[in-house]
C-alpha cells in the first residue's frame, strides 16, 4: 500500500488541505492528529454487594392481586 501525506486544517468542521490538491471522490483517507488529546470520560461501574452472602435478602417476590380487588 502506497501512502502519501498532505497537511491540512479544520475549517467550519471540514478538513481543508493546505496544498492545492484535488482528490477523487470516495478516496480512502486516514487522519492523523499530532499532539491531540481527548478528554477522559468517566466510567459508571455496576453496583456490587459489599457482602455477597446477603444476596438472598434481595430476592424478588411476586404477589398476584385477585381479579376482583376493591379500591
C-alpha positions, 0 to 999 in steps of 0.5 A, spaced: 500 500 500 502 506 497 501 512 502 502 519 501 501 525 506 498 532 505 497 537 511 491 540 512 486 544 517 479 544 520 475 549 517 467 550 519 468 542 521 471 540 514 478 538 513 481 543 508 488 541 505 493 546 505 496 544 498 492 545 492 490 538 491 484 535 488 482 528 490 477 523 487 471 522 490 470 516 495 478 516 496 480 512 502 483 517 507 486 516 514 487 522 519 492 523 523 492 528 529 499 530 532 499 532 539 491 531 540 488 529 546 481 527 548 478 528 554 477 522 559 470 520 560 468 517 566 466 510 567 459 508 571 461 501 574 455 496 576 453 496 583 456 490 587 454 487 594 459 489 599 457 482 602 455 477 597 452 472 602 446 477 603 444 476 596 438 472 598 435 478 602 434 481 595 430 476 592 424 478 588 417 476 590 411 476 586 404 477 589 398 476 584 392 481 586 385 477 585 381 479 579 376 482 583 380 487 588 376 493 591 379 500 591 
